[in-house]
């Protein structure tokens, strides 16, 4: 620090000195960083007690980022390009601090991906998105600093020209030999002014990269994971991201929209079939389903009538058993019919999954229908109430029930043209589900010929 101190414009104490390490003027009393070095003004936050010097300069330049420190060190991968670009743009201690923040963001991203149980390709793609945003942020910061330097240089040159001009110099400049030099000088000044104006115009017209730090850093990283999952045709939903990050779902959706606009992503449509199958497989693998009537009878006879159902439900389920489970197979068949007919349009994949699985469960557990819209509990022989199913599918219970009734009505109209149509009623349409789906496939095949 320099011995001579200036008056601080914020606290009024003569404690502003130059910090050589941070390359800025800092008030030793309140930590305020002067704006004359081209740094962004420090936002006063009494919740944080940053030391003066380089850390305050970094905080003033790039605002406060309250990210949680991550666990162990993870490989950088494509993130290294963004870190190197950030280190090249700004020198001194700020590049190291920025690299640490970006590494911490990558660690948080991978930790959140592990929490959401996302596959490796989705995590790597999201890390690439994060690196692009970090690189754009570094380039934006460098462009702003470059524009500030041009403006400062133009002002200094103009002031120097006015101070250095004398009557004698003006008389000597009337000599015809110096006309070319004067013209070059005017051209140089106009170039400085034009570059400064272009930098200012670009700063106003070009939107900056979306923020990745701050109070909602976890939600912003979750939005990146959602975009990566959508790009890979995954089944991650905004509701899951919002639940994992303790953020409002609509806020996460707005963050994802801004990030997709900046990254210029063209996201494919949501694969409803994969999402329905995913929820069905999770229900089977979790053991939340009651054994099927035939399985329950066989298990009861094998165990002597005691504890057979509970033991079957608690037993671990293999991957082969999951895929061969009647619920998964029937959900695939019904989803194909719904997608061909376009009955899913205008509804979220979560609501479609809940409604279709509820119909499939009705077809597998007849007593569930008799209990009333999946309301029968274990005593009534049912499997999963509507409330439990809506929670598993992450959709509203009322929307699930409304869409279920709508699809059941369309199945009735579809079955009315079949030979067994008079036998189908709202109470037993689930029992004819496989026959209706098979008949629709035959009709579609004949129409295509």
C-alpha positions in Angstrom: 0.0 0.0 0.0 1.1 3.6 -0.7 1.7 5.8 2.3 -0.4 8.7 0.9 -4.1 8.1 1.4 -7.1 9.7 -0.3 -10.6 10.4 0.8 -13.1 7.5 0.4 -16.3 8.6 -1.3 -18.3 6.0 0.5 -17.2 6.1 4.2 -15.6 9.5 4.2 -12.3 8.3 5.8 -9.0 9.2 4.3 -7.9 5.6 3.9 -7.9 5.0 0.1 -4.6 3.7 -1.0 -3.3 1.8 -4.1 -3.0 -2.0 -3.8 -0.2 -3.2 -6.1 -1.3 -6.8 -5.8 -4.9 -6.1 -6.9 -4.0 -3.3 -9.3 -6.7 -1.0 -7.8 -7.4 1.7 -5.2 -8.9 0.2 -2.1 -10.3 1.9 1.1 -8.6 0.2 4.1 -11.5 1.3 6.3 -14.6 -0.1 4.4 -13.0 -2.1 1.5 -14.5 0.1 -1.2 -12.8 -0.2 -4.6 -12.6 2.9 -6.8 -14.2 2.8 -10.2 -11.3 4.7 -11.9 -9.5 1.4 -12.7 -12.3 0.1 -14.8 -13.8 -2.3 -12.2 -17.5 -2.8 -11.6 -18.7 -1.0 -8.4 -18.6 -3.1 -5.3 -22.1 -4.1 -4.1 -22.4 -3.5 -0.4 -23.3 -6.7 1.4 -23.1 -6.7 5.2 -23.5 -10.5 5.1 -20.0 -10.9 3.8 -16.7 -9.7 5.2 -14.2 -9.8 2.4 -10.6 -8.7 3.2 -9.2 -5.7 1.4 -6.8 -6.2 -1.5 -6.9 -8.7 -4.4 -10.0 -10.5 -3.1 -12.0 -7.3 -2.9 -10.9 -6.4 -6.4 -12.1 -9.7 -7.7 -15.4 -9.4 -5.9 -15.9 -5.9 -7.2 -15.1 -6.9 -10.8 -17.2 -10.0 -11.0 -19.8 -9.5 -8.2 -20.5 -12.0 -5.4 -20.9 -15.7 -6.2 -22.2 -17.7 -3.3 -21.5 -21.2 -4.6 -21.1 -24.1 -2.2 -17.7 -25.7 -2.1 -17.7 -29.1 -3.7 -16.1 -32.3 -2.7 -13.1 -33.9 -4.2 -11.2 -32.8 -7.3 -12.8 -34.0 -10.6 -11.3 -34.1 -14.1 -11.6 -30.9 -16.1 -12.3 -32.4 -19.5 -13.7 -29.8 -21.9 -13.9 -27.3 -19.0 -10.2 -26.7 -19.4 -10.7 -24.6 -22.6 -13.0 -22.2 -20.7 -10.5 -21.9 -17.8 -7.6 -21.2 -20.1 -9.6 -18.5 -22.0 -10.6 -16.9 -18.7 -6.9 -16.9 -17.6 -5.7 -15.2 -20.8 -8.2 -12.4 -20.6 -7.5 -10.9 -17.2 -4.1 -11.1 -15.5 -3.0 -10.9 -11.9 -4.8 -12.7 -9.1 -8.2 -12.4 -10.6 -7.7 -15.1 -13.2 -6.8 -17.6 -10.4 -9.9 -16.7 -8.5 -12.0 -17.0 -11.6 -10.5 -20.4 -12.4 -11.2 -21.6 -8.9 -14.8 -20.5 -9.2 -15.2 -22.2 -12.5 -13.7 -25.4 -11.1 -16.1 -25.2 -8.2 -19.0 -24.8 -10.6 -17.9 -27.9 -12.5 -17.7 -29.9 -9.3 -21.1 -28.7 -8.3 -22.4 -29.6 -11.8 -21.1 -33.1 -11.5 -22.3 -33.5 -8.0 -25.8 -32.5 -9.0 -25.7 -34.9 -12.0 -24.8 -37.7 -9.6 -27.7 -36.7 -7.4 -30.1 -36.8 -10.4 -28.5 -40.1 -11.5 -27.7 -38.8 -15.0 -25.5 -40.9 -17.4 -22.0 -39.8 -18.2 -22.7 -38.4 -21.7 -25.3 -36.0 -20.4 -22.9 -34.8 -17.7 -20.1 -34.3 -20.2 -22.4 -32.4 -22.6 -23.6 -30.1 -19.7 -19.9 -29.5 -18.8 -19.3 -28.4 -22.4 -22.2 -26.0 -22.1 -20.8 -24.6 -18.9 -17.4 -24.2 -20.5 -18.9 -22.2 -23.4 -20.7 -19.9 -21.0 -17.5 -19.4 -19.0 -15.5 -18.6 -22.1 -18.1 -16.2 -23.3 -18.1 -14.5 -19.9 -14.3 -14.1 -20.0 -14.4 -12.7 -23.5 -17.2 -10.2 -22.5 -15.1 -9.1 -19.5 -12.0 -8.6 -21.7 -14.1 -6.7 -24.3 -15.4 -4.3 -21.7 -12.0 -3.7 -20.3 -10.6 -3.1 -23.8 -13.4 -0.7 -24.6 -12.7 1.2 -21.3 -9.0 1.4 -22.2 -9.9 2.9 -25.6 -12.1 5.5 -24.1 -9.5 6.4 -21.5 -6.8 6.6 -24.2 -8.9 8.9 -26.4 -9.7 11.2 -23.5 -6.0 11.4 -22.5 -4.9 12.1 -26.0 -7.5 14.8 -26.4 -6.4 16.4 -23.1 -2.8 16.2 -24.0 -3.3 17.8 -27.3 -5.1 20.8 -25.7 -2.5 21.2 -23.0 0.5 21.0 -25.3 -0.7 23.5 -28.0 1.0 27.0 -27.9 0.8 30.0 -30.2 4.2 29.1 -31.5 3.3 25.6 -32.3 0.2 26.8 -34.1 2.3 29.2 -36.2 4.8 26.4 -37.0 2.0 24.0 -37.9 0.9 26.4 -40.7 3.9 25.3 -42.6 2.8 23.1 -45.6 5.3 20.3 -44.8 3.3 19.1 -41.7 -0.1 18.8 -43.4 0.2 15.0 -43.8 1.2 14.5 -40.2 -1.8 16.6 -39.0 -4.1 14.6 -41.2 -2.7 11.3 -39.8 -3.2 12.7 -36.3 -6.8 13.6 -37.0 -7.4 10.2 -38.5 -5.8 8.4 -35.5 -8.1 10.4 -33.2 -11.1 9.5 -35.3 -10.1 5.9 -35.2 -10.0 6.0 -31.4 -13.4 7.6 -31.3 -14.9 5.2 -33.8 -13.5 2.1 -31.9 -14.7 3.5 -28.6 -18.2 4.1 -30.1 -18.2 0.6 -31.7 -17.3 -0.9 -28.4 -20.0 1.0 -26.5 -22.6 0.1 -29.2 -21.6 -3.6 -29.0 -21.8 -3.5 -25.3 -25.3 -2.2 -25.4 -26.6 -4.4 -28.3 -25.0 -7.8 -27.6 -26.6 -9.7 -24.7 -24.1 -11.1 -22.2 -23.8 -14.7 -21.3 -26.3 -16.0 -18.6 -25.1 -15.8 -15.1 -24.0 -19.0 -13.5 -23.2 -18.0 -9.9 -25.0 -16.2 -7.2 -27.8 -17.4 -4.9 -29.4 -19.6 -7.5 -26.2 -21.2 -8.8 -27.4 -24.7 -8.2 -30.6 -24.1 -10.1 -28.7 -22.6 -13.0 -26.4 -25.7 -13.1 -29.5 -27.8 -12.9 -31.0 -26.0 -15.9 -27.9 -26.8 -17.9 -28.2 -30.5 -17.0 -31.9 -30.4 -18.1 -30.8 -28.9 -21.5 -28.1 -31.6 -21.8 -30.6 -34.4 -21.0 -33.1 -33.0 -23.5 -30.4 -32.8 -26.2 -29.6 -36.5 -25.5 -33.3 -37.4 -25.5 -33.2 -38.2 -21.8 -36.1 -38.2 -19.4 -35.0 -35.6 -16.9 -37.8 -33.2 -16.0 -37.9 -29.6 -14.7 -39.8 -30.9 -11.7 -36.9 -33.2 -10.7 -34.3 -30.4 -11.2 -36.5 -28.0 -9.1 -36.8 -30.7 -6.4 -33.1 -31.4 -6.3 -32.1 -27.7 -6.1 -35.0 -26.6 -3.9 -36.1 -24.0 -6.5 -39.4 -23.1 -8.1 -39.9 -25.2 -11.3 -40.9 -22.1 -13.4 -37.7 -20.3 -12.3 -35.7 -23.3 -13.5 -37.6 -23.3 -16.8 -36.9 -19.6 -17.4 -33.2 -20.2 -16.6 -33.1 -23.1 -19.1 -34.9 -20.9 -21.7 -32.2 -18.2 -21.4 -29.4 -20.6 -21.5 -30.8 -22.4 -24.6 -31.2 -19.0 -26.3 -27.6 -18.1 -25.6 -26.2 -21.5 -26.6 -28.5 -21.5 -29.7 -29.7 -25.0 -28.9 -32.4 -26.7 -31.0 -33.9 -29.2 -28.5 -35.7 -32.3 -29.8 -39.3 -33.0 -28.6 -39.7 -34.9 -25.3 -39.8 -38.6 -25.8 -43.0 -39.5 -24.0 -42.6 -43.2 -24.5 -39.2 -43.3 -22.9 -40.5 -41.3 -19.9 -43.5 -43.6 -19.4 -41.3 -46.6 -19.5 -38.8 -45.0 -17.1 -41.5 -44.4 -14.5 -42.9 -47.9 -15.0 -39.5 -49.5 -14.5 -38.9 -47.4 -11.4 -42.2 -48.5 -9.9 -41.3 -52.2 -10.6 -37.8 -51.9 -9.4 -38.7 -50.0 -6.2 -41.0 -52.9 -5.0 -43.9 -50.4 -4.5 -46.2 -52.6 -6.5 -48.3 -55.3 -5.0 -47.7 -58.8 -6.5 -50.0 -59.6 -9.3 -53.0 -61.8 -8.4 -51.5 -65.0 -9.9 -48.1 -64.3 -8.4 -49.7 -63.6 -5.0 -51.6 -66.9 -5.1 -48.5 -68.9 -6.0 -46.4 -67.1 -3.4 -49.0 -67.7 -0.7 -49.2 -71.4 -1.5 -45.4 -71.7 -1.5 -45.0 -70.0 1.8 -47.9 -71.8 3.5 -50.1 -68.7 3.4 -47.9 -66.5 5.6 -45.8 -63.5 4.5 -45.6 -64.5 0.8 -46.7 -61.1 -0.6 -44.5 -59.1 1.7 -41.5 -61.3 0.8 -42.1 -61.0 -2.9 -42.4 -57.2 -2.7 -39.3 -56.9 -0.6 -37.2 -59.2 -2.9 -34.7 -57.4 -5.2 -35.8 -57.2 -8.8 -33.4 -58.0 -11.6 -33.1 -56.0 -14.8 -34.6 -58.8 -16.8 -37.5 -59.1 -14.5 -38.1 -55.4 -14.7 -38.3 -55.4 -18.5 -40.5 -58.5 -18.6 -42.9 -57.2 -16.0 -46.5 -56.9 -17.4 -46.7 -53.3 -16.3 -43.7 -52.3 -18.4 -44.9 -54.3 -21.5 -48.5 -53.0 -21.2 -47.3 -49.4 -20.7 -45.3 -49.7 -23.9 -48.3 -50.9 -25.8 -50.7 -48.3 -24.5 -48.1 -45.5 -25.0 -47.7 -46.5 -28.6 -51.4 -46.3 -29.2 -51.7 -42.9 -27.4 -48.8 -41.4 -29.4 -50.2 -42.7 -32.8 -53.6 -41.1 -32.0 -52.1 -37.9 -30.7 -54.0 -38.1 -27.4 -50.9 -36.9 -25.5 -50.7 -33.5 -27.2 -51.1 -30.5 -24.9 -50.2 -32.5 -21.8 -46.9 -32.8 -20.0 -45.0 -36.1 -20.2 -45.4 -36.4 -16.4 -49.2 -36.2 -16.6 -49.3 -38.6 -19.6 -47.2 -41.1 -17.7 -49.3 -41.0 -14.6 -52.6 -41.4 -16.5 -51.3 -44.3 -18.7 -49.8 -46.1 -15.8 -53.0 -45.8 -13.8 -54.9 -47.4 -16.7 -52.3 -50.2 -17.0 -52.5 -50.8 -13.2 -56.3 -51.1 -13.5 -55.9 -53.7 -16.2 -53.4 -55.7 -14.1 -55.3 -55.3 -10.7 -59.0 -55.7 -11.3 -59.8 -55.1 -7.6 -58.1 -51.7 -8.0 -60.8 -50.6 -10.4 -63.5 -51.9 -8.1 -62.0 -49.9 -5.2 -62.6 -46.7 -7.2 -60.0 -44.9 -9.3 -57.1 -46.7 -7.8 -58.2 -45.8 -4.3 -58.1 -49.4 -2.9 -55.4 -49.9 -0.4 -53.5 -53.1 0.5 -56.6 -54.4 2.2 -58.6 -54.1 -1.0 -56.0 -55.8 -3.1 -55.1 -52.6 -5.0 -51.6 -51.3 -6.0 -50.7 -47.6 -5.6 -53.4 -45.0 -5.0 -53.8 -42.1 -7.4 -52.0 -39.9 -4.9 -49.0 -42.3 -4.7 -48.9 -42.6 -8.5 -49.1 -38.9 -9.0 -46.2 -38.5 -6.6 -44.2 -41.1 -8.4 -44.9 -39.5 -11.8 -44.4 -35.9 -10.4 -47.7 -34.6 -11.7 -50.8 -33.1 -10.2 -53.4 -35.6 -9.0 -56.3 -33.7 -10.5 -54.6 -33.5 -13.9 -53.7 -37.2 -13.8 -57.3 -38.1 -13.1 -58.8 -35.8 -15.8 -56.4 -37.2 -18.5 -57.1 -40.7 -17.4 -60.9 -40.3 -17.8 -60.3 -38.6 -21.2 -58.2 -41.5 -22.5 -60.7 -44.0 -21.1 -63.5 -42.3 -23.0 -61.4 -42.4 -26.2 -60.7 -46.1 -25.7 -64.4 -46.7 -25.4 -65.1 -44.9 -28.7 -62.3 -46.8 -30.3 -63.7 -50.1 -29.1 -67.2 -49.3 -30.2 -66.3 -50.1 -33.8 -64.9 -53.6 -32.9 -67.0 -56.8 -32.7 -66.7 -57.0 -28.9 -67.6 -53.3 -28.6 -70.9 -53.8 -26.8 -69.2 -55.7 -24.1 -66.8 -52.8 -23.2 -67.8 -50.4 -20.5 -66.0 -47.7 -18.5 -65.7 -50.2 -15.6 -64.0 -52.9 -17.6 -62.3 -51.1 -20.4 -58.9 -51.7 -18.7 -59.6 -55.5 -19.0 -59.9 -55.2 -22.8 -56.8 -53.0 -23.1 -54.5 -55.5 -24.8 -57.3 -56.5 -27.3 -58.0 -52.8 -28.1 -54.3 -52.0 -28.7 -53.9 -55.1 -30.9 -57.0 -54.3 -32.9 -55.8 -50.7 -33.4 -52.4 -52.0 -34.7 -54.2 -54.3 -37.2 -56.4 -51.4 -38.4 -53.4 -49.1 -38.8 -51.6 -51.8 -40.8 -54.5 -52.4 -43.1 -54.9 -48.6 -43.7 -51.2 -48.3 -44.5 -51.4 -50.9 -47.3 
